[in-house]
């Protein structure tokens, strides 16, 4: 089968590799019908040290169950399933708390241990806990939106939940990538009255407005902080969704939260230390968030997609075949595309 392998910064290849197969009795083998490239795949694309073995990329997918291990109970051959970016057993203490990204038997796709989903097929560990059967056909027009349940829609929703978005509140979304745009959808869906998007790419800002953003701040640094305060009676917002992960964006996120406000972080932090410790302290700003337990949110978000109430699939603005994956990485890295969908 074909798989997308990264060997170092800027070096992505589609290669023939040994077929994915069942290893554990709790595994499922899934033929990938739709996958995508993630903003977080761009970090190694920029910085990865050269590796002879390479890293098999991809952690978002929809596909058809081809085979299941002897202990799999809830899935059968032919099921169309969506795969969260982390696998989880669904039964441990953290899964029962809705924090599947901390599952004691869990892990992540596209790592050294578990191969990625930008491939013809993927082995899914802990299949019963991980996969969710979709009640549609694989050629359904909703497929791009359903694919975002793998990561970006659930991650944007997690930022909103961690940022305590609620009815009538003010919210700001830092970052206009696919997760930030889904964060706008999530903030609106949870009832935020004012939604300020911090970003500067015209096409993404236009989409953010369609998703429900009420204000746009394209400045950076201190100017951005001033602008958000100007838009909120000088106080800042109740809820900040931090969807970037750089020192500057984390600093801005804390500085634009109003006293007693909350920052929900989902941008993978690129530094060891968190900035703005003192402003967070003096303003009683709570900072939470982390790897989104997107598996926990699928049942809540799926009906809104099926009913057409939300359209997160619009962030997938380019579709390519698997062989074009290297160019898909380049296009996302060059900001020609917001997010790239792969149809193997
Ligand atoms: Zn678990």
py3Dmol code that shows the C-alpha trace and the ligand (Angstrom):
import py3Dmol

protein = """\
ATOM      1  CA  UNK A   1       0.000   0.000   0.000  1.00  0.00           C
ATOM      2  CA  UNK A   2       0.981   3.662  -0.313  1.00  0.00           C
ATOM      3  CA  UNK A   3       1.776   5.836   2.710  1.00  0.00           C
ATOM      4  CA  UNK A   4       2.998   9.382   3.310  1.00  0.00           C
ATOM      5  CA  UNK A   5       6.421   9.359   4.964  1.00  0.00           C
ATOM      6  CA  UNK A   6       8.338  12.385   6.256  1.00  0.00           C
ATOM      7  CA  UNK A   7      12.127  12.041   6.334  1.00  0.00           C
ATOM      8  CA  UNK A   8      13.030  15.514   7.479  1.00  0.00           C
ATOM      9  CA  UNK A   9      12.044  19.150   7.177  1.00  0.00           C
ATOM     10  CA  UNK A  10      10.457  19.739   3.780  1.00  0.00           C
ATOM     11  CA  UNK A  11      11.005  16.098   2.718  1.00  0.00           C
ATOM     12  CA  UNK A  12       7.666  14.305   2.349  1.00  0.00           C
ATOM     13  CA  UNK A  13       7.349  11.274   0.064  1.00  0.00           C
ATOM     14  CA  UNK A  14       4.566   8.899  -0.876  1.00  0.00           C
ATOM     15  CA  UNK A  15       6.011   5.407  -0.876  1.00  0.00           C
ATOM     16  CA  UNK A  16       5.029   1.779  -1.143  1.00  0.00           C
ATOM     17  CA  UNK A  17       5.197   0.241   2.335  1.00  0.00           C
ATOM     18  CA  UNK A  18       4.125  -3.111   3.814  1.00  0.00           C
ATOM     19  CA  UNK A  19       0.314  -3.346   4.064  1.00  0.00           C
ATOM     20  CA  UNK A  20      -1.266  -2.286   7.343  1.00  0.00           C
ATOM     21  CA  UNK A  21      -2.545  -5.331   9.231  1.00  0.00           C
ATOM     22  CA  UNK A  22      -4.152  -6.384  12.500  1.00  0.00           C
ATOM     23  CA  UNK A  23      -1.659  -6.794  15.352  1.00  0.00           C
ATOM     24  CA  UNK A  24      -3.728  -6.877  18.551  1.00  0.00           C
ATOM     25  CA  UNK A  25      -7.154  -8.548  18.939  1.00  0.00           C
ATOM     26  CA  UNK A  26      -8.597  -5.110  19.768  1.00  0.00           C
ATOM     27  CA  UNK A  27      -7.445  -3.623  16.432  1.00  0.00           C
ATOM     28  CA  UNK A  28      -9.439  -2.734  13.352  1.00  0.00           C
ATOM     29  CA  UNK A  29      -8.032  -2.409   9.860  1.00  0.00           C
ATOM     30  CA  UNK A  30      -9.517   0.587   8.047  1.00  0.00           C
ATOM     31  CA  UNK A  31      -9.282   1.394   4.330  1.00  0.00           C
ATOM     32  CA  UNK A  32      -8.883   5.165   4.224  1.00  0.00           C
ATOM     33  CA  UNK A  33     -11.386   6.990   1.998  1.00  0.00           C
ATOM     34  CA  UNK A  34     -10.620  10.508   3.275  1.00  0.00           C
ATOM     35  CA  UNK A  35      -7.671  11.909   5.220  1.00  0.00           C
ATOM     36  CA  UNK A  36      -6.157  15.326   5.654  1.00  0.00           C
ATOM     37  CA  UNK A  37      -3.039  17.297   6.420  1.00  0.00           C
ATOM     38  CA  UNK A  38      -3.023  19.049   9.784  1.00  0.00           C
ATOM     39  CA  UNK A  39      -1.565  22.381  10.816  1.00  0.00           C
ATOM     40  CA  UNK A  40       0.380  20.408  13.425  1.00  0.00           C
ATOM     41  CA  UNK A  41       1.974  18.363  10.590  1.00  0.00           C
ATOM     42  CA  UNK A  42       3.576  21.617   9.484  1.00  0.00           C
ATOM     43  CA  UNK A  43       5.724  21.840  12.637  1.00  0.00           C
ATOM     44  CA  UNK A  44       7.798  18.770  11.687  1.00  0.00           C
ATOM     45  CA  UNK A  45       7.589  19.906   8.044  1.00  0.00           C
ATOM     46  CA  UNK A  46       9.503  23.000   9.133  1.00  0.00           C
ATOM     47  CA  UNK A  47      11.822  21.531  11.759  1.00  0.00           C
ATOM     48  CA  UNK A  48      12.133  17.706  11.659  1.00  0.00           C
ATOM     49  CA  UNK A  49      15.637  16.294  12.004  1.00  0.00           C
ATOM     50  CA  UNK A  50      16.623  13.948   9.187  1.00  0.00           C
ATOM     51  CA  UNK A  51      15.502  10.387   9.884  1.00  0.00           C
ATOM     52  CA  UNK A  52      16.399   7.295   7.876  1.00  0.00           C
ATOM     53  CA  UNK A  53      13.300   5.423   9.021  1.00  0.00           C
ATOM     54  CA  UNK A  54      10.978   8.388   8.448  1.00  0.00           C
ATOM     55  CA  UNK A  55       7.697   9.095  10.136  1.00  0.00           C
ATOM     56  CA  UNK A  56       4.394   7.801   8.737  1.00  0.00           C
ATOM     57  CA  UNK A  57       2.159  10.867   8.760  1.00  0.00           C
ATOM     58  CA  UNK A  58      -1.523  11.549   9.307  1.00  0.00           C
ATOM     59  CA  UNK A  59      -3.932  11.417  12.221  1.00  0.00           C
ATOM     60  CA  UNK A  60      -7.303  12.349  10.716  1.00  0.00           C
ATOM     61  CA  UNK A  61      -9.367   9.936   8.650  1.00  0.00           C
ATOM     62  CA  UNK A  62     -12.643   8.478   7.563  1.00  0.00           C
ATOM     63  CA  UNK A  63     -12.647   5.002   6.112  1.00  0.00           C
ATOM     64  CA  UNK A  64     -14.238   1.603   5.687  1.00  0.00           C
ATOM     65  CA  UNK A  65     -13.623  -1.186   8.190  1.00  0.00           C
ATOM     66  CA  UNK A  66     -11.922  -4.009   6.265  1.00  0.00           C
ATOM     67  CA  UNK A  67     -11.226  -6.388   9.128  1.00  0.00           C
ATOM     68  CA  UNK A  68     -11.487  -6.530  12.911  1.00  0.00           C
ATOM     69  CA  UNK A  69      -9.604  -8.413  15.621  1.00  0.00           C
ATOM     70  CA  UNK A  70     -11.204 -11.210  17.657  1.00  0.00           C
ATOM     71  CA  UNK A  71     -12.035  -8.944  20.613  1.00  0.00           C
ATOM     72  CA  UNK A  72     -13.735  -6.144  18.653  1.00  0.00           C
ATOM     73  CA  UNK A  73     -17.450  -6.069  19.476  1.00  0.00           C
ATOM     74  CA  UNK A  74     -19.029  -2.903  18.084  1.00  0.00           C
ATOM     75  CA  UNK A  75     -17.667  -2.785  14.520  1.00  0.00           C
ATOM     76  CA  UNK A  76     -17.982  -4.977  11.480  1.00  0.00           C
ATOM     77  CA  UNK A  77     -16.572  -5.212   7.992  1.00  0.00           C
ATOM     78  CA  UNK A  78     -18.044  -2.518   5.745  1.00  0.00           C
ATOM     79  CA  UNK A  79     -18.801   0.061   8.469  1.00  0.00           C
ATOM     80  CA  UNK A  80     -17.957   3.648   7.528  1.00  0.00           C
ATOM     81  CA  UNK A  81     -16.088   5.122  10.490  1.00  0.00           C
ATOM     82  CA  UNK A  82     -14.447   8.354  11.630  1.00  0.00           C
ATOM     83  CA  UNK A  83     -11.150   8.104  13.483  1.00  0.00           C
ATOM     84  CA  UNK A  84     -10.161  10.624  16.193  1.00  0.00           C
ATOM     85  CA  UNK A  85      -6.484  11.656  16.150  1.00  0.00           C
ATOM     86  CA  UNK A  86      -5.906   9.733  19.376  1.00  0.00           C
ATOM     87  CA  UNK A  87      -6.949   6.146  20.043  1.00  0.00           C
ATOM     88  CA  UNK A  88      -8.525   5.210  23.367  1.00  0.00           C
ATOM     89  CA  UNK A  89     -10.135   2.197  25.024  1.00  0.00           C
ATOM     90  CA  UNK A  90     -13.296   4.058  26.061  1.00  0.00           C
ATOM     91  CA  UNK A  91     -13.384   2.295  29.430  1.00  0.00           C
ATOM     92  CA  UNK A  92     -10.509   3.528  31.634  1.00  0.00           C
ATOM     93  CA  UNK A  93     -10.831   6.167  34.341  1.00  0.00           C
ATOM     94  CA  UNK A  94      -9.852   9.033  32.022  1.00  0.00           C
ATOM     95  CA  UNK A  95     -12.036   7.884  29.123  1.00  0.00           C
ATOM     96  CA  UNK A  96     -15.003   7.758  31.502  1.00  0.00           C
ATOM     97  CA  UNK A  97     -14.123  11.350  32.483  1.00  0.00           C
ATOM     98  CA  UNK A  98     -14.230  12.339  28.813  1.00  0.00           C
ATOM     99  CA  UNK A  99     -10.465  12.836  28.568  1.00  0.00           C
ATOM    100  CA  UNK A 100      -9.660  10.187  25.971  1.00  0.00           C
ATOM    101  CA  UNK A 101      -6.350  11.867  25.047  1.00  0.00           C
ATOM    102  CA  UNK A 102      -5.102  10.691  28.476  1.00  0.00           C
ATOM    103  CA  UNK A 103      -6.382   7.106  28.060  1.00  0.00           C
ATOM    104  CA  UNK A 104      -4.164   4.675  29.971  1.00  0.00           C
ATOM    105  CA  UNK A 105      -4.204   2.341  26.939  1.00  0.00           C
ATOM    106  CA  UNK A 106      -4.259   5.155  24.398  1.00  0.00           C
ATOM    107  CA  UNK A 107      -1.877   6.858  22.045  1.00  0.00           C
ATOM    108  CA  UNK A 108      -1.626   8.920  18.901  1.00  0.00           C
ATOM    109  CA  UNK A 109      -1.611   8.156  15.184  1.00  0.00           C
ATOM    110  CA  UNK A 110       1.296   9.184  13.002  1.00  0.00           C
ATOM    111  CA  UNK A 111       3.928   8.452  15.647  1.00  0.00           C
ATOM    112  CA  UNK A 112       6.843   6.023  15.750  1.00  0.00           C
ATOM    113  CA  UNK A 113       4.614   3.349  17.338  1.00  0.00           C
ATOM    114  CA  UNK A 114       1.422   3.701  15.316  1.00  0.00           C
ATOM    115  CA  UNK A 115       1.507   4.488  11.607  1.00  0.00           C
ATOM    116  CA  UNK A 116      -0.394   7.390  10.139  1.00  0.00           C
ATOM    117  CA  UNK A 117      -3.581   7.745   8.145  1.00  0.00           C
ATOM    118  CA  UNK A 118      -2.280   9.620   5.096  1.00  0.00           C
ATOM    119  CA  UNK A 119      -2.163   6.200   3.497  1.00  0.00           C
ATOM    120  CA  UNK A 120      -4.305   3.632   1.711  1.00  0.00           C
ATOM    121  CA  UNK A 121      -5.083   1.941   5.035  1.00  0.00           C
ATOM    122  CA  UNK A 122      -4.470   2.356   8.748  1.00  0.00           C
ATOM    123  CA  UNK A 123      -4.348   0.014  11.757  1.00  0.00           C
ATOM    124  CA  UNK A 124      -6.590   1.380  14.516  1.00  0.00           C
ATOM    125  CA  UNK A 125      -5.749   0.177  18.044  1.00  0.00           C
ATOM    126  CA  UNK A 126      -8.534   0.011  20.681  1.00  0.00           C
ATOM    127  CA  UNK A 127     -11.051   0.042  17.827  1.00  0.00           C
ATOM    128  CA  UNK A 128     -14.192  -0.279  19.965  1.00  0.00           C
ATOM    129  CA  UNK A 129     -13.290   2.762  22.034  1.00  0.00           C
ATOM    130  CA  UNK A 130     -11.830   4.793  19.191  1.00  0.00           C
ATOM    131  CA  UNK A 131     -13.970   4.523  16.065  1.00  0.00           C
ATOM    132  CA  UNK A 132     -17.447   5.955  15.549  1.00  0.00           C
ATOM    133  CA  UNK A 133     -19.723   4.552  12.837  1.00  0.00           C
ATOM    134  CA  UNK A 134     -21.160   7.233  10.543  1.00  0.00           C
ATOM    135  CA  UNK A 135     -24.772   6.918   9.359  1.00  0.00           C
ATOM    136  CA  UNK A 136     -24.048   8.008   5.762  1.00  0.00           C
ATOM    137  CA  UNK A 137     -22.442   6.659   2.574  1.00  0.00           C
ATOM    138  CA  UNK A 138     -18.805   7.308   1.722  1.00  0.00           C
ATOM    139  CA  UNK A 139     -19.698   9.623  -1.178  1.00  0.00           C
ATOM    140  CA  UNK A 140     -21.963  11.802   0.978  1.00  0.00           C
ATOM    141  CA  UNK A 141     -21.606  15.551   0.413  1.00  0.00           C
ATOM    142  CA  UNK A 142     -21.100  15.999   4.159  1.00  0.00           C
ATOM    143  CA  UNK A 143     -17.845  14.027   4.102  1.00  0.00           C
ATOM    144  CA  UNK A 144     -15.503  17.064   4.520  1.00  0.00           C
ATOM    145  CA  UNK A 145     -17.436  18.264   7.567  1.00  0.00           C
ATOM    146  CA  UNK A 146     -17.582  14.754   9.036  1.00  0.00           C
ATOM    147  CA  UNK A 147     -13.814  14.456   8.536  1.00  0.00           C
ATOM    148  CA  UNK A 148     -13.267  17.487  10.785  1.00  0.00           C
ATOM    149  CA  UNK A 149     -14.631  15.405  13.684  1.00  0.00           C
ATOM    150  CA  UNK A 150     -11.233  13.648  13.566  1.00  0.00           C
ATOM    151  CA  UNK A 151      -9.513  16.742  14.843  1.00  0.00           C
ATOM    152  CA  UNK A 152     -10.104  20.384  13.925  1.00  0.00           C
ATOM    153  CA  UNK A 153     -13.816  20.744  14.771  1.00  0.00           C
ATOM    154  CA  UNK A 154     -13.416  18.826  18.021  1.00  0.00           C
ATOM    155  CA  UNK A 155     -10.267  20.791  18.815  1.00  0.00           C
ATOM    156  CA  UNK A 156     -11.945  24.154  18.177  1.00  0.00           C
ATOM    157  CA  UNK A 157     -14.824  22.990  20.362  1.00  0.00           C
ATOM    158  CA  UNK A 158     -12.390  21.979  23.101  1.00  0.00           C
ATOM    159  CA  UNK A 159     -10.846  25.462  23.042  1.00  0.00           C
ATOM    160  CA  UNK A 160     -14.328  26.922  23.497  1.00  0.00           C
ATOM    161  CA  UNK A 161     -15.172  24.528  26.329  1.00  0.00           C
ATOM    162  CA  UNK A 162     -11.830  25.136  28.082  1.00  0.00           C
ATOM    163  CA  UNK A 163     -12.339  28.890  27.572  1.00  0.00           C
ATOM    164  CA  UNK A 164     -15.756  28.674  29.262  1.00  0.00           C
ATOM    165  CA  UNK A 165     -17.688  30.048  26.271  1.00  0.00           C
ATOM    166  CA  UNK A 166     -21.355  30.394  27.076  1.00  0.00           C
ATOM    167  CA  UNK A 167     -24.531  32.228  26.119  1.00  0.00           C
ATOM    168  CA  UNK A 168     -24.175  36.004  26.005  1.00  0.00           C
ATOM    169  CA  UNK A 169     -20.434  35.976  26.618  1.00  0.00           C
ATOM    170  CA  UNK A 170     -17.696  37.682  24.633  1.00  0.00           C
ATOM    171  CA  UNK A 171     -15.074  35.499  22.982  1.00  0.00           C
ATOM    172  CA  UNK A 172     -11.851  36.004  21.045  1.00  0.00           C
ATOM    173  CA  UNK A 173     -10.203  33.442  18.789  1.00  0.00           C
ATOM    174  CA  UNK A 174      -6.429  33.767  18.376  1.00  0.00           C
ATOM    175  CA  UNK A 175      -5.428  32.259  15.039  1.00  0.00           C
ATOM    176  CA  UNK A 176      -7.197  31.964  11.693  1.00  0.00           C
ATOM    177  CA  UNK A 177      -6.047  28.463  10.731  1.00  0.00           C
ATOM    178  CA  UNK A 178      -8.478  25.568  10.415  1.00  0.00           C
ATOM    179  CA  UNK A 179      -8.703  25.103  14.198  1.00  0.00           C
ATOM    180  CA  UNK A 180      -9.268  28.811  14.821  1.00  0.00           C
ATOM    181  CA  UNK A 181     -12.006  28.873  12.198  1.00  0.00           C
ATOM    182  CA  UNK A 182     -13.644  25.842  13.817  1.00  0.00           C
ATOM    183  CA  UNK A 183     -13.242  27.670  17.132  1.00  0.00           C
ATOM    184  CA  UNK A 184     -15.408  30.444  15.707  1.00  0.00           C
ATOM    185  CA  UNK A 185     -18.058  27.868  14.795  1.00  0.00           C
ATOM    186  CA  UNK A 186     -17.841  26.393  18.292  1.00  0.00           C
ATOM    187  CA  UNK A 187     -18.056  29.761  20.052  1.00  0.00           C
ATOM    188  CA  UNK A 188     -21.145  30.700  18.079  1.00  0.00           C
ATOM    189  CA  UNK A 189     -22.683  27.295  18.621  1.00  0.00           C
ATOM    190  CA  UNK A 190     -22.208  27.649  22.394  1.00  0.00           C
ATOM    191  CA  UNK A 191     -23.925  31.024  22.384  1.00  0.00           C
ATOM    192  CA  UNK A 192     -21.167  33.661  22.416  1.00  0.00           C
ATOM    193  CA  UNK A 193     -22.621  37.075  21.625  1.00  0.00           C
ATOM    194  CA  UNK A 194     -19.466  38.764  20.348  1.00  0.00           C
ATOM    195  CA  UNK A 195     -16.746  36.749  18.590  1.00  0.00           C
ATOM    196  CA  UNK A 196     -13.501  38.518  17.718  1.00  0.00           C
ATOM    197  CA  UNK A 197     -11.140  36.717  15.324  1.00  0.00           C
ATOM    198  CA  UNK A 198      -7.469  37.625  15.480  1.00  0.00           C
ATOM    199  CA  UNK A 199      -5.958  36.890  12.089  1.00  0.00           C
ATOM    200  CA  UNK A 200      -4.747  38.560   8.960  1.00  0.00           C
ATOM    201  CA  UNK A 201      -5.393  36.327   5.941  1.00  0.00           C
ATOM    202  CA  UNK A 202      -8.267  37.822   3.893  1.00  0.00           C
ATOM    203  CA  UNK A 203      -9.703  34.486   2.702  1.00  0.00           C
ATOM    204  CA  UNK A 204      -9.704  33.043   6.214  1.00  0.00           C
ATOM    205  CA  UNK A 205     -11.171  36.183   7.746  1.00  0.00           C
ATOM    206  CA  UNK A 206     -13.994  36.081   5.184  1.00  0.00           C
ATOM    207  CA  UNK A 207     -14.765  32.493   6.168  1.00  0.00           C
ATOM    208  CA  UNK A 208     -14.578  33.394   9.869  1.00  0.00           C
ATOM    209  CA  UNK A 209     -17.223  36.059   9.308  1.00  0.00           C
ATOM    210  CA  UNK A 210     -19.463  33.534   7.573  1.00  0.00           C
ATOM    211  CA  UNK A 211     -18.948  31.191  10.530  1.00  0.00           C
ATOM    212  CA  UNK A 212     -20.095  33.890  12.973  1.00  0.00           C
ATOM    213  CA  UNK A 213     -17.164  36.188  13.802  1.00  0.00           C
ATOM    214  CA  UNK A 214     -18.514  39.662  14.618  1.00  0.00           C
ATOM    215  CA  UNK A 215     -15.199  41.560  14.696  1.00  0.00           C
ATOM    216  CA  UNK A 216     -11.770  41.193  13.103  1.00  0.00           C
ATOM    217  CA  UNK A 217      -8.442  42.245  14.608  1.00  0.00           C
ATOM    218  CA  UNK A 218      -5.552  42.007  12.145  1.00  0.00           C
ATOM    219  CA  UNK A 219      -2.945  43.830  14.223  1.00  0.00           C
ATOM    220  CA  UNK A 220      -0.373  41.914  16.254  1.00  0.00           C
ATOM    221  CA  UNK A 221       1.228  42.269  19.671  1.00  0.00           C
ATOM    222  CA  UNK A 222       0.361  45.314  21.783  1.00  0.00           C
ATOM    223  CA  UNK A 223      -1.755  46.813  19.005  1.00  0.00           C
ATOM    224  CA  UNK A 224      -3.919  43.695  18.868  1.00  0.00           C
ATOM    225  CA  UNK A 225      -4.388  43.782  22.635  1.00  0.00           C
ATOM    226  CA  UNK A 226      -5.441  47.448  22.460  1.00  0.00           C
ATOM    227  CA  UNK A 227      -7.886  46.761  19.636  1.00  0.00           C
ATOM    228  CA  UNK A 228      -9.587  43.911  21.509  1.00  0.00           C
ATOM    229  CA  UNK A 229      -9.907  46.074  24.614  1.00  0.00           C
ATOM    230  CA  UNK A 230     -11.374  48.881  22.490  1.00  0.00           C
ATOM    231  CA  UNK A 231     -13.986  46.449  21.212  1.00  0.00           C
ATOM    232  CA  UNK A 232     -14.942  45.301  24.734  1.00  0.00           C
ATOM    233  CA  UNK A 233     -15.432  48.471  26.785  1.00  0.00           C
ATOM    234  CA  UNK A 234     -11.759  48.388  27.747  1.00  0.00           C
ATOM    235  CA  UNK A 235     -12.042  45.116  29.696  1.00  0.00           C
ATOM    236  CA  UNK A 236     -11.124  42.262  27.347  1.00  0.00           C
ATOM    237  CA  UNK A 237     -13.198  39.162  26.633  1.00  0.00           C
ATOM    238  CA  UNK A 238     -14.664  36.463  28.863  1.00  0.00           C
ATOM    239  CA  UNK A 239     -13.265  33.639  26.766  1.00  0.00           C
ATOM    240  CA  UNK A 240     -10.138  33.298  24.645  1.00  0.00           C
ATOM    241  CA  UNK A 241      -9.537  30.378  22.285  1.00  0.00           C
ATOM    242  CA  UNK A 242      -5.754  30.107  21.735  1.00  0.00           C
ATOM    243  CA  UNK A 243      -5.319  28.161  18.486  1.00  0.00           C
ATOM    244  CA  UNK A 244      -1.691  28.849  17.526  1.00  0.00           C
ATOM    245  CA  UNK A 245       0.799  27.829  20.234  1.00  0.00           C
ATOM    246  CA  UNK A 246       3.524  30.444  19.752  1.00  0.00           C
ATOM    247  CA  UNK A 247       4.832  32.634  22.567  1.00  0.00           C
ATOM    248  CA  UNK A 248       3.355  35.763  20.980  1.00  0.00           C
ATOM    249  CA  UNK A 249      -0.121  34.250  20.573  1.00  0.00           C
ATOM    250  CA  UNK A 250      -0.154  32.829  24.114  1.00  0.00           C
ATOM    251  CA  UNK A 251       0.879  36.210  25.501  1.00  0.00           C
ATOM    252  CA  UNK A 252      -1.821  37.963  23.485  1.00  0.00           C
ATOM    253  CA  UNK A 253      -4.425  35.391  24.598  1.00  0.00           C
ATOM    254  CA  UNK A 254      -3.788  36.057  28.285  1.00  0.00           C
ATOM    255  CA  UNK A 255      -3.599  39.826  27.844  1.00  0.00           C
ATOM    256  CA  UNK A 256      -6.971  40.049  26.072  1.00  0.00           C
ATOM    257  CA  UNK A 257      -8.831  38.008  28.678  1.00  0.00           C
ATOM    258  CA  UNK A 258     -10.833  40.186  31.039  1.00  0.00           C
ATOM    259  CA  UNK A 259     -10.374  39.811  34.804  1.00  0.00           C
ATOM    260  CA  UNK A 260     -11.870  36.478  35.806  1.00  0.00           C
ATOM    261  CA  UNK A 261     -11.826  35.295  32.200  1.00  0.00           C
ATOM    262  CA  UNK A 262     -10.535  32.032  30.781  1.00  0.00           C
ATOM    263  CA  UNK A 263      -8.104  30.981  28.074  1.00  0.00           C
ATOM    264  CA  UNK A 264      -8.641  27.617  26.344  1.00  0.00           C
ATOM    265  CA  UNK A 265      -5.383  26.502  24.744  1.00  0.00           C
ATOM    266  CA  UNK A 266      -5.306  24.037  21.865  1.00  0.00           C
ATOM    267  CA  UNK A 267      -2.361  25.368  19.852  1.00  0.00           C
ATOM    268  CA  UNK A 268       0.510  22.934  20.449  1.00  0.00           C
ATOM    269  CA  UNK A 269       2.949  25.024  22.517  1.00  0.00           C
ATOM    270  CA  UNK A 270       6.301  25.464  20.838  1.00  0.00           C
ATOM    271  CA  UNK A 271       8.088  26.661  23.998  1.00  0.00           C
ATOM    272  CA  UNK A 272       8.699  25.139  27.414  1.00  0.00           C
ATOM    273  CA  UNK A 273       7.508  28.109  29.428  1.00  0.00           C
ATOM    274  CA  UNK A 274       4.127  29.794  29.335  1.00  0.00           C
ATOM    275  CA  UNK A 275       4.352  33.582  29.028  1.00  0.00           C
ATOM    276  CA  UNK A 276       2.336  36.221  30.913  1.00  0.00           C
ATOM    277  CA  UNK A 277       2.356  34.500  34.289  1.00  0.00           C
ATOM    278  CA  UNK A 278       1.916  37.824  36.088  1.00  0.00           C
ATOM    279  CA  UNK A 279      -1.004  39.219  34.039  1.00  0.00           C
ATOM    280  CA  UNK A 280      -2.737  35.840  34.345  1.00  0.00           C
ATOM    281  CA  UNK A 281      -2.224  35.966  38.117  1.00  0.00           C
ATOM    282  CA  UNK A 282      -3.270  39.557  38.767  1.00  0.00           C
ATOM    283  CA  UNK A 283      -6.367  39.239  36.561  1.00  0.00           C
ATOM    284  CA  UNK A 284      -7.445  35.862  37.928  1.00  0.00           C
ATOM    285  CA  UNK A 285      -7.387  34.465  34.405  1.00  0.00           C
ATOM    286  CA  UNK A 286      -7.699  30.691  34.269  1.00  0.00           C
ATOM    287  CA  UNK A 287      -5.659  28.936  31.606  1.00  0.00           C
ATOM    288  CA  UNK A 288      -6.566  25.394  30.611  1.00  0.00           C
ATOM    289  CA  UNK A 289      -6.794  23.193  27.566  1.00  0.00           C
ATOM    290  CA  UNK A 290      -4.492  20.687  25.913  1.00  0.00           C
ATOM    291  CA  UNK A 291      -4.823  17.867  23.391  1.00  0.00           C
ATOM    292  CA  UNK A 292      -8.548  17.836  22.646  1.00  0.00           C
ATOM    293  CA  UNK A 293     -10.436  14.664  23.573  1.00  0.00           C
ATOM    294  CA  UNK A 294     -12.223  14.860  20.232  1.00  0.00           C
ATOM    295  CA  UNK A 295     -13.647  11.361  20.749  1.00  0.00           C
ATOM    296  CA  UNK A 296     -15.698  12.775  23.647  1.00  0.00           C
ATOM    297  CA  UNK A 297     -17.277  15.420  21.424  1.00  0.00           C
ATOM    298  CA  UNK A 298     -18.272  13.386  18.357  1.00  0.00           C
ATOM    299  CA  UNK A 299     -21.718  12.409  19.649  1.00  0.00           C
ATOM    300  CA  UNK A 300     -22.467  16.060  20.481  1.00  0.00           C
ATOM    301  CA  UNK A 301     -21.197  17.586  17.221  1.00  0.00           C
ATOM    302  CA  UNK A 302     -22.262  14.903  14.733  1.00  0.00           C
ATOM    303  CA  UNK A 303     -26.008  15.736  14.750  1.00  0.00           C
ATOM    304  CA  UNK A 304     -25.308  19.414  14.007  1.00  0.00           C
ATOM    305  CA  UNK A 305     -23.265  18.383  10.956  1.00  0.00           C
ATOM    306  CA  UNK A 306     -25.871  15.892   9.749  1.00  0.00           C
ATOM    307  CA  UNK A 307     -28.577  18.571  10.099  1.00  0.00           C
ATOM    308  CA  UNK A 308     -26.430  21.184   8.310  1.00  0.00           C
ATOM    309  CA  UNK A 309     -26.361  23.523  11.323  1.00  0.00           C
ATOM    310  CA  UNK A 310     -22.568  23.776  11.152  1.00  0.00           C
ATOM    311  CA  UNK A 311     -20.297  23.389   8.108  1.00  0.00           C
ATOM    312  CA  UNK A 312     -16.734  22.967   9.401  1.00  0.00           C
ATOM    313  CA  UNK A 313     -15.796  21.092   6.200  1.00  0.00           C
ATOM    314  CA  UNK A 314     -15.532  24.453   4.471  1.00  0.00           C
ATOM    315  CA  UNK A 315     -12.031  24.804   5.995  1.00  0.00           C
ATOM    316  CA  UNK A 316     -10.955  21.969   3.678  1.00  0.00           C
ATOM    317  CA  UNK A 317     -10.417  24.168   0.648  1.00  0.00           C
ATOM    318  CA  UNK A 318      -8.240  21.851  -1.462  1.00  0.00           C
ATOM    319  CA  UNK A 319      -8.718  18.184  -2.394  1.00  0.00           C
ATOM    320  CA  UNK A 320      -5.859  16.028  -3.680  1.00  0.00           C
ATOM    321  CA  UNK A 321      -5.040  12.381  -4.319  1.00  0.00           C
ATOM    322  CA  UNK A 322      -2.620  10.539  -2.069  1.00  0.00           C
ATOM    323  CA  UNK A 323       0.223  10.748  -4.602  1.00  0.00           C
ATOM    324  CA  UNK A 324      -0.006  14.551  -4.429  1.00  0.00           C
ATOM    325  CA  UNK A 325       0.532  14.644  -0.642  1.00  0.00           C
ATOM    326  CA  UNK A 326       3.995  16.274  -0.917  1.00  0.00           C
ATOM    327  CA  UNK A 327       2.465  19.161  -2.843  1.00  0.00           C
ATOM    328  CA  UNK A 328      -0.365  19.317  -0.303  1.00  0.00           C
ATOM    329  CA  UNK A 329       2.182  19.925   2.459  1.00  0.00           C
ATOM    330  CA  UNK A 330       3.854  22.596   0.371  1.00  0.00           C
ATOM    331  CA  UNK A 331       0.524  24.310  -0.365  1.00  0.00           C
ATOM    332  CA  UNK A 332      -0.470  24.424   3.304  1.00  0.00           C
ATOM    333  CA  UNK A 333       2.982  25.563   4.361  1.00  0.00           C
ATOM    334  CA  UNK A 334       2.894  28.342   1.733  1.00  0.00           C
ATOM    335  CA  UNK A 335      -0.643  29.268   2.901  1.00  0.00           C
ATOM    336  CA  UNK A 336      -2.111  28.583  -0.512  1.00  0.00           C
ATOM    337  CA  UNK A 337      -4.618  26.313   1.219  1.00  0.00           C
ATOM    338  CA  UNK A 338      -6.232  26.507   4.654  1.00  0.00           C
ATOM    339  CA  UNK A 339      -6.434  22.725   4.970  1.00  0.00           C
ATOM    340  CA  UNK A 340      -5.929  19.954   2.454  1.00  0.00           C
ATOM    341  CA  UNK A 341      -8.155  16.863   2.134  1.00  0.00           C
ATOM    342  CA  UNK A 342      -6.643  13.692   0.707  1.00  0.00           C
ATOM    343  CA  UNK A 343      -8.761  11.135  -1.139  1.00  0.00           C
ATOM    344  CA  UNK A 344      -6.568   8.058  -1.544  1.00  0.00           C
TER     345      UNK A 344
END
"""
ligand_1 = """\
1
ZN
Zn -9.122 4.952 28.276
"""
view = py3Dmol.view(width=600, height=400)
view.addModel(protein, "pdb")
view.setStyle({"model": 0}, {"cartoon": {"style": "trace"}})
view.addModel(ligand_1, "xyz")
view.setStyle({"model": 1}, {"stick": {}})
view.zoomTo()
view.show()
